[in-house]
Amino acid sequence: MNRTNLGTALRALRQASGKEAKAVARSAVMSASKLSKIENGRVAPTVVDVDRILTAIGVSDEVKTEYLAAARAAATEAVAWREYRRLGYHRKQQQIMALDQSMTTLKLFQPSLVPGLLQTPEYVRSVLARKNLGEESLSRTVGARIERQGVLYDSAKTLSFVITEPVLRWRILPAAMMYGQLDRIISVSRLPNVDIRVVPLAAEQVEAPGHSFVIRDDRVVTVETVHAELVVTDPRDVSSYLEKFDRFAEMAAAGDLMRVLIEQIRDEYLQG
C-alpha cells in the first residue's frame, strides 16, 4: 500500500466497520470535512491522522501496523502554526490530549519553557497570551491545556521530563507566581509515574540544548520550530532524539537532588 491510495483504503475500512464518518471523525478529534478529504484523496493524512482514524474504527494491531507503515513513507511532516491558528489553538490542545491518552510513555526535553503538562494556569495564560489570541480563544486554549494535565495522574503511563536550569529562571511571571510555578514542579515530581530532571548550569555540558522535543512511545517525535510543528517517525531519526534525551538525562539532577536545586531557585524568587 502507498500513500496515494491510503485514503481510499481508510474509507473502505470505515465502511466495512459499519461506522458513520461523523462518528469516526469525532473519535479521531478531527472535523468530518477533513476526514472526507482524506478518504477522497484530496488531503494526504499525517501519521497521527491515520493512527487516530484507525483507533476510532477499531482495527486489529496487524492492520494498524500495515497502514501506519504506509503513512510513515513520508517520515517528517510539518504543519505551519498559522494553520493551527486558523483552526483554533484549543483544538490543537485537544489533539495533543488524544495523543497523550493513547500513549504509554512520554519523554520530553525542554530548554526554554516549563513543559505544558507542568505549567500552572498563570504560566499557561502568560505563554499563550504571546500568541495574540482573542480573550475567548485564549480562555478556551488555557482550559484545554489544563485539562491535558490529567494524564499526569494516570498510573498506567510513564512520563519523563528533562529541563535545563534556565527554564526555571526565565521570568515569565512575577516573582511570587514563579515561586508557585516551581513549587508545582516539585509537587508533580513526587508522583510515582513521573520523573523530572534538571540539567544544572554548573554541570559540564557534553551536548548542546538546541530545541525542545517530545517522544511518545519511543516511535514518534514532535518538534516545535518557530514557523511549524514537525512530526518525525523514521526510526533512524527517532533514535537520534532518544540518544539526545538520554545524554541530557544522564547529566541532569534527579530525585532529591533535583528538588533541592529547584527549591533553591524557588526561594530566590521569594527573597526577591
C-alpha positions as CSV (number, residue, x, y, z in Angstrom):
1,M,0.0,0.0,0.0
2,N,1.2,3.5,-0.7
3,R,0.1,7.0,0.4
4,T,-1.7,7.5,-3.0
5,N,-4.4,5.0,-2.2
6,L,-4.2,5.2,1.6
7,G,-7.3,7.5,1.8
8,T,-9.4,5.1,-0.3
9,A,-8.2,2.2,1.9
10,L,-9.2,4.0,5.1
11,R,-12.6,4.7,3.7
12,A,-13.1,1.1,2.8
13,L,-12.1,0.1,6.4
14,R,-14.5,2.5,7.9
15,Q,-17.4,1.4,5.6
16,A,-16.6,-2.3,6.4
17,S,-16.8,-1.5,10.1
18,G,-20.3,0.0,9.7
19,K,-19.3,3.2,11.5
20,E,-20.5,6.6,10.1
21,A,-18.0,9.1,9.0
22,K,-19.2,11.7,11.6
23,A,-18.7,9.3,14.5
24,V,-15.2,8.3,13.3
25,A,-14.2,11.9,12.8
26,R,-15.4,12.8,16.3
27,S,-13.5,10.0,17.9
28,A,-10.4,10.9,15.8
29,V,-10.6,14.5,17.0
30,M,-10.9,16.0,13.5
31,S,-13.7,17.6,11.5
32,A,-15.9,15.5,9.3
33,S,-14.8,17.6,6.3
34,K,-11.2,16.7,7.0
35,L,-11.9,13.0,7.2
36,S,-13.9,13.3,3.9
37,K,-10.9,15.0,2.2
38,I,-8.6,12.3,3.5
39,E,-10.9,9.5,2.3
40,N,-11.3,11.1,-1.1
41,G,-7.5,11.6,-1.5
42,R,-7.7,15.4,-1.5
43,V,-5.6,15.7,1.7
44,A,-2.6,13.5,2.5
45,P,-3.1,12.2,6.1
46,T,-0.3,12.5,8.6
47,V,0.9,9.5,10.6
48,V,-1.0,10.9,13.6
49,D,-4.2,11.3,11.5
50,V,-4.0,7.7,10.3
51,D,-3.3,6.4,13.9
52,R,-6.4,8.3,15.2
53,I,-8.6,7.2,12.4
54,L,-7.6,3.5,12.8
55,T,-8.1,3.7,16.5
56,A,-11.6,5.2,16.0
57,I,-12.5,2.5,13.6
58,G,-11.2,-0.2,15.9
59,V,-8.9,-2.3,13.7
60,S,-6.5,-5.0,14.7
61,D,-2.9,-4.3,15.6
62,E,-1.8,-6.1,12.4
63,V,-3.9,-3.9,10.2
64,K,-2.8,-0.8,12.1
65,T,0.9,-1.7,11.6
66,E,0.4,-2.1,7.9
67,Y,-1.4,1.2,7.5
68,L,0.9,3.2,9.7
69,A,3.9,1.8,7.7
70,A,2.3,3.4,4.6
71,A,1.8,6.7,6.4
72,R,5.4,6.7,7.5
73,A,6.6,6.7,3.9
74,A,6.9,10.5,4.4
75,A,9.0,10.4,7.6
76,T,8.8,14.0,8.6
77,E,5.7,16.1,8.3
78,A,5.3,19.8,9.0
79,V,2.2,21.9,9.8
80,A,2.6,25.7,9.9
81,W,1.4,27.4,13.1
82,R,-0.8,29.7,11.0
83,E,-2.9,26.6,10.2
84,Y,-3.4,25.9,13.9
85,R,-4.3,29.5,14.5
86,R,-6.9,29.3,11.7
87,L,-8.4,26.1,13.2
88,G,-8.1,27.3,16.8
89,Y,-5.3,26.6,19.3
90,H,-7.7,25.0,21.7
91,R,-8.4,22.3,19.0
92,K,-4.6,21.7,18.8
93,Q,-4.6,21.1,22.6
94,Q,-7.5,18.6,22.2
95,Q,-5.5,16.8,19.5
96,I,-2.4,16.6,21.8
97,M,-4.6,15.3,24.6
98,A,-5.9,12.5,22.4
99,L,-2.2,11.5,21.7
100,D,-1.4,11.6,25.4
101,Q,-4.3,9.4,26.2
102,S,-3.3,6.8,23.7
103,M,0.4,6.7,24.5
104,T,2.2,4.6,27.2
105,T,5.4,6.6,27.6
106,L,6.4,10.2,27.1
107,K,9.9,11.7,27.1
108,L,10.1,15.5,26.9
109,F,13.1,17.7,26.7
110,Q,12.7,21.4,27.2
111,P,15.5,24.1,27.3
112,S,13.3,27.2,27.2
113,L,9.9,27.0,28.9
114,V,8.3,24.9,31.6
115,P,6.6,21.9,29.8
116,G,2.9,22.4,29.2
117,L,2.0,19.4,31.4
118,L,3.8,21.0,34.4
119,Q,2.6,24.6,33.9
120,T,0.4,26.5,36.4
121,P,-2.7,28.2,35.0
122,E,-1.0,31.6,35.4
123,Y,2.1,30.3,33.4
124,V,-0.1,28.8,30.7
125,R,-2.0,32.1,30.2
126,S,1.2,34.1,30.1
127,V,2.8,31.9,27.5
128,L,-0.3,31.7,25.3
129,A,-1.1,35.4,25.6
130,R,2.0,36.0,23.5
131,K,0.2,34.5,20.5
132,N,-2.2,37.5,20.4
133,L,-5.3,35.4,20.8
134,G,-8.7,36.9,21.5
135,E,-9.9,36.6,25.1
136,E,-12.4,33.9,24.3
137,S,-9.9,31.9,22.3
138,L,-7.2,32.4,25.0
139,S,-9.5,31.2,27.8
140,R,-10.6,28.1,25.8
141,T,-7.0,27.2,25.0
142,V,-5.8,27.7,28.6
143,G,-8.7,25.4,29.7
144,A,-7.8,22.8,27.2
145,R,-4.1,22.8,28.2
146,I,-5.0,22.4,31.9
147,E,-7.4,19.6,31.0
148,R,-4.5,17.8,29.3
149,Q,-2.6,17.7,32.6
150,G,-4.9,14.9,33.8
151,V,-2.6,12.5,32.1
152,L,0.0,13.1,34.9
153,Y,-2.2,11.1,37.3
154,D,-2.7,8.1,35.0
155,S,-0.5,5.4,36.7
156,A,-0.6,3.3,33.5
157,K,1.7,5.9,31.8
158,T,5.3,6.8,32.4
159,L,6.3,10.4,31.9
160,S,9.9,11.7,31.9
161,F,10.8,15.3,31.7
162,V,14.3,16.8,31.3
163,I,14.5,20.6,31.6
164,T,17.5,22.9,31.7
165,E,18.1,25.2,34.7
166,P,17.5,28.4,32.6
167,V,13.9,27.2,32.2
168,L,13.4,27.8,35.9
169,R,15.0,31.2,35.8
170,W,13.1,32.8,32.9
171,R,10.8,35.4,34.5
172,I,7.7,34.6,32.5
173,L,5.7,35.7,35.5
174,P,6.1,38.0,38.5
175,A,8.4,36.5,41.3
176,A,5.5,35.3,43.5
177,M,3.9,33.4,40.7
178,M,7.2,31.9,39.6
179,Y,7.6,30.7,43.1
180,G,4.2,28.9,42.7
181,Q,5.2,27.5,39.4
182,L,8.4,26.0,40.7
183,D,6.5,24.6,43.7
184,R,4.1,23.0,41.3
185,I,7.1,21.2,39.5
186,I,8.4,19.9,42.9
187,S,4.9,18.6,43.8
188,V,4.4,16.8,40.5
189,S,7.9,15.3,40.7
190,R,6.7,13.2,43.7
191,L,4.1,11.3,41.6
192,P,5.3,7.7,41.2
193,N,4.9,7.6,37.4
194,V,6.6,10.9,36.8
195,D,10.4,11.5,36.5
196,I,11.5,15.2,36.4
197,R,15.2,16.0,35.9
198,V,17.0,19.4,35.7
199,V,20.3,19.9,33.9
200,P,22.3,22.4,36.1
201,L,24.2,25.3,34.6
202,A,27.2,24.2,36.6
203,A,27.3,20.7,35.1
204,E,29.9,20.0,32.4
205,Q,28.0,20.1,29.2
206,V,28.5,17.3,26.7
207,E,25.5,18.2,24.5
208,A,24.0,21.4,23.0
209,P,20.4,22.0,24.1
210,G,19.1,23.1,20.7
211,H,15.3,22.9,20.8
212,S,12.6,21.2,22.7
213,F,11.1,17.9,21.6
214,V,8.6,15.2,22.8
215,I,9.0,11.5,22.2
216,R,5.9,9.3,22.5
217,D,6.3,5.5,22.9
218,D,9.8,5.8,21.5
219,R,8.4,5.9,18.0
220,V,7.0,9.4,17.3
221,V,8.8,12.7,17.9
222,T,7.2,16.1,17.9
223,V,9.4,19.2,17.4
224,E,8.2,22.8,17.7
225,T,10.0,25.3,15.5
226,V,9.4,29.0,15.0
227,H,7.2,28.5,12.0
228,A,5.8,25.0,12.2
229,E,5.4,21.7,14.2
230,L,7.3,18.8,12.8
231,V,6.4,15.1,13.3
232,V,9.2,12.7,12.9
233,T,8.6,9.0,12.6
234,D,11.6,7.5,10.7
235,P,13.1,5.0,13.3
236,R,16.6,6.3,12.4
237,D,15.7,9.9,13.2
238,V,13.7,8.9,16.3
239,S,16.8,7.1,17.6
240,S,18.8,10.3,17.4
241,Y,16.3,12.1,19.6
242,L,16.3,9.2,22.0
243,E,20.0,9.3,22.3
244,K,20.0,13.1,22.8
245,F,17.3,12.7,25.5
246,D,19.3,10.0,27.3
247,R,22.5,12.1,27.3
248,F,20.8,15.0,28.9
249,A,19.0,12.7,31.4
250,E,22.3,11.3,32.5
251,M,23.9,14.7,33.3
252,A,20.7,16.0,35.0
253,A,19.9,16.2,38.7
254,A,17.2,13.8,39.7
255,G,15.1,12.9,42.8
256,D,16.0,14.8,46.0
257,L,19.0,16.5,44.3
258,M,16.7,17.9,41.7
259,R,14.2,19.0,44.3
260,V,16.9,20.8,46.3
261,L,18.1,22.6,43.2
262,I,14.5,23.8,42.4
263,E,13.8,24.8,46.0
264,Q,16.9,27.0,46.0
265,I,15.8,28.8,42.8
266,R,12.3,29.0,44.1
267,D,13.4,30.6,47.3
268,E,15.4,33.2,45.4
269,Y,12.1,34.3,43.9
270,L,10.6,34.7,47.3
271,Q,13.6,36.7,48.6
272,G,13.4,38.9,45.5
